[in-house]
């Protein structure tokens, strides 16, 4: 049987995260501060002006805390995982753990990704609770809401949709009549993981051209395909991930077929553990 380390993405950030980690890794914290131009410790522990919930700050902070959490777990004697996965932004910490890049390189990628996503405007997202992705897609088609994409296939009971803000506000509430238990409009400025992020993805692709990546030491499953990364597909998958659906259900089911029976959440919160329990 096999163990999977899972790294959370946006939504798992919280003031105080990383408090027990920063003193143990002063070199990496100093490197983060130098790259970003601000104090990572202050951001995470004090959350000045609510900046921890701004995408361009959230993503570097979560990446840093995820990586430090991983290092602490491994140094405490936990065995190396058999697989690594991450939800959206969390995939960068998973790739770090797999050996794709060093800490500083990953942070530079995340900083750029967060800036591009923060700059996206006019979009919206909504969490649809009590319906799986296929049911949501069918209901949207029935409504004629062809401008909306399914962004996250999170679990059979949680799906996230993404599109233009006006369309989300118009159609998302109508999914209650189609069977959703609850519809929650998310507080985001962009239509993340949808076709509307393609321009940002193109810009990110040009940025990635300046980087090279290492050989993966641990299998990492890609959000966009639910298939393992290859050494040759790292850049392409990271570009695709920005505008493609997060296929979390297929990822978990695929790992179980590969013998995974233990899923360990590495980083702040327990969101991913809850989703895994819902996926049979």
Secondary structure, 3 states (H helix, E strand, C coil): CEEEEEECCCCCCCCCCCCCCHHHCHHHHHHHHHHHCCCHHHHHHHCHHHHHHCHHHHHHHHHHHHHHHHHHHHHCCCCCCCEEEECCCHHHHHHHHHCCCCHHHHHHHHHHHHHHHHHCCCEEEEEEECCCHHHHHHHHHHHCCCCCEEEEEEECCEEEEEEEHHHHHHHHHHHHCCCCCEEEECCCCCCCCCHHHHHHHHHHHHHHCCCCCCCCCCEEECCCCCCECCCCCHHHHHHHHHHCCECHHHHHHHHHHCCEEEEEECCCCCHHHHHHHHCC
